[in-house]
Amino acid sequence: MDAILGGTIYRSDQNYTYVSQVVIPPVSGQQPYSIFFSLEKTKKAAAPAVEMYVKSAYLSPLKHKPNAQNWRFKALVGETAGLFDPKAKGRKK
C-alpha cells in the first residue's frame, strides 16, 4: 500500500475498476505486482473518506489499454472522497 500512495493508476474497465503496479522485492530480484481495485466514498464517516476494495492482485506486468485514463492515486482518492471537484479550480472548504 505504501508503494501505491505515490503511484499512477489507470482505469481498467468501465465499472470504475482501477489498476496500479507496484514493485515488490522477493528473494531474487524485484517483481511487478498488479493490483485491481475500486474506490467508493464512505457514506457514514464524519470526515471525507473512501473505502478501497481489492478485486484482484497478482504478479504480472501492468495491463491497461494504451489510451486508458490515468491519475495519481492521491488525486483520485481526494476526488472520490469529495475533497475537490476535478472540473473546478481549488479545493472545497
N, C-alpha and C positions, 0 to 999 in steps of 0.2 A: 504494500500500500504506500510505503514511503516513496517508492520509485514512480508511482503513477501521479503523485501530487504535482510534480513539476513537468509532467509529460504532456504530449499531444495525443488527443484521442480522435477517432474517426467514427462517423455514423456508419454502422454495419448494415442496417436494414431500415425499412420504413416504420418499424414498430418501436422506434427510439431505443434500439439496442446499439451500444457503442463498443468499440474495440480499442484497446491500447496494448502496447507491447512494452514489457519491462525485461530487463536482463537479470537473470538470477545466476549466482555463482555456484555451480555444482563442483564436484570433486575435480573434474578435468575440464577446465575452460568454462566460459560463460555460455549460457543457453538462452535463446529468445523464448519468452513466455507470453502468450496472447491471452488477454482477459476480456470476455464478452459480458457486458453488464447493462443495466438500466438504472436511471435515477428518477426518483419521484419526490415531490415536495412533501414534507411531513406536515400533515394537516393539524395535529393537536399539539405541536410544540409551541412553547411560549416565545421563542426566538426563531428566526428563519433557519430552517434545517432541511436536509434531504436524507432519503434512505437509498442506499445502493444495494441492488440485487444482482449478485453474480450469477449469470446464466450458464457460463462455461468458462473453463480456463485450462490450458494445456500447453505443453512445449510445442511451439510452432512459430515460424516466421509470421510477421504481421500480414493479415489478409483483409484488404478493403478494396473497394472499387477505385480506380485511378482518379476519378472526379468526386470522390466522397468528401462531404463537408468535414472540416476539422476544427477543433477548438483546443485551447489549453484546458486541462482538467479543472483547474480552479475557476476559470471563467464560466464553464458550463455549470458547475455546482452553484455559483453565485446567481446565474440566470435562472436555473431550476428552482432555487430557494426563494426567488423573488427579490433578491437584493438590488437588482438593477434590471432595467429593460434594455435588451441589446440594441433596440432601434433608437433609444433616447441617449442623449449625452449625459454623463454623470450618474451618480448613484441616487437611489431613493433615500429619503431621510427616515 
